[in-house]
């Protein structure tokens, strides 16, 4: 498996999570903040995997 596949997967996951933040922000701010934190962790994992 190429090195870039997990990185791309984590970035796609982060995109879905950011979309969830956008969708949930008006009704469930606590859940949106949780999704935002998970998105940051996914991007951080992708960067760490890259390095």
C-alpha positions in Angstrom: 0.0 0.0 0.0 1.5 3.4 -1.0 2.3 5.8 1.8 -0.2 8.4 0.6 -3.3 6.2 0.9 -3.8 6.7 4.7 -3.0 10.4 4.4 -5.7 10.8 1.8 -8.1 8.8 3.8 -7.5 10.9 6.9 -8.0 14.1 4.9 -11.3 12.8 3.5 -12.4 11.9 7.0 -11.5 15.4 8.2 -13.5 16.9 5.4 -16.6 14.9 6.4 -16.1 15.9 10.0 -15.9 19.6 9.0 -19.1 19.2 7.0 -20.7 17.8 10.1 -19.5 20.8 12.1 -21.1 23.1 9.5 -24.4 21.1 9.6 -24.6 20.8 13.4 -23.5 24.2 14.4 -26.9 25.9 14.7 -28.6 23.1 16.6 -25.9 21.3 18.6 -22.9 23.4 19.4 -21.3 20.9 21.8 -21.5 18.1 19.2 -20.2 20.4 16.6 -17.2 21.3 18.8 -16.6 17.6 19.3 -16.6 17.0 15.6 -14.3 19.9 15.1 -11.8 18.5 17.6 -11.9 15.1 15.8 -11.3 16.9 12.4 -8.3 18.6 13.9 -7.0 15.2 15.2 -7.5 13.7 11.7 -5.6 16.4 10.0 -2.9 16.2 12.7 -2.7 12.4 12.1 -2.3 13.0 8.4 0.5 15.4 8.9 2.2 13.2 11.4 1.9 10.2 9.0 3.4 12.4 6.2 6.4 13.3 8.3 
